[in-house]
Amino acid sequence: MAAEKSGVDNVANFYEGLGQVLNIAWGENLHYGYWEDDADDSTVGTATARLTDLLIDLLRPASGDTVLDIGCGVGKPALQLVAARRTRVTGITISDVEVARAAENAAAAGHRDLATFRNADVTDLPFEDDAFDAAWAVESLLHVPDRGRALAETARVLRPGGRLVIADTVQRPPLDAGSRAVLDAFRAAYHVSPYATADEYRDLLAANGFTGIDVRDISDKVVRTGRVMADAVAARRDELARIEGPEPVDQYIDLMRRAAASPGIGYLVIAATLGPASGA
């Protein structure tokens, strides 16, 4: 248990340190952006909101549904979901700093009654069985060492027929030496667990009672994120280095540029339903 707690603390420290710096450079929608093609000149704000909209469409929540946001960050995707579908969202994160900032963002958006946030670990959820109509995990499961346990807990708190949507970076085997080096560097620097593959996610979801598993590789739509994010951080490098120090900022710029050029790093969005397949 001590090792697990240490890992949780390391991830929290990352999001309370460099993660907060990245919120300044990238914006508080701290996930990948979605660009239609090379001619798409959308801003980061538009591209990240577009990815959130894709996830909302896959989640298909009805007005009033209860949704668990696993790894909610400072609450921007949750608040976009609330505004679009009038759902009731409970966001969890292992960072008290993010909990406080997410609550501030909900209040500023006028959604404090529909979006609440708390410190909780997805591998030991503090909720009753069948508590939620739907759940999503936006670029959060990559930090979880035991994804099977996380998905088992998610299944426990979802009602039968509940939807789960996952967005995550993954490895796309076979990996060349350059891709392996980038993945290893990300794992060491940002407390990432071994990267999953598409097949591993399919197997884990099926093993925990999910059916109708829809796995979409949208790597070509989000690959620009690495380069654009590196450029955004580089443009404010001196300012950000005064906050976090030059070494982590420079390392982040380098890794994001290398990731953008790596064919072994992919991006999936996955949707699944808890319980028997339709018509079964």
BELPE-V646000 format. One record per helix or strand of 3 or more residues. SS is the DSSP state (H for helix, E for strand). FROM is the first residue (numbers start at 1). TO is the last residue. Records with the same first field share a line. If there is no record, write none. Layout:
BEGIN
SS = FROM-TO  FROM-TO
END
This chain:
BEGIN
H = 2-16  18-26  44-59  76-85  96-108  141-143  147-157  177-190  198-207  219-222  224-235  237-244  246-260
E = 66-70  88-93  115-119  132-138  158-171  210-217  265-274
END
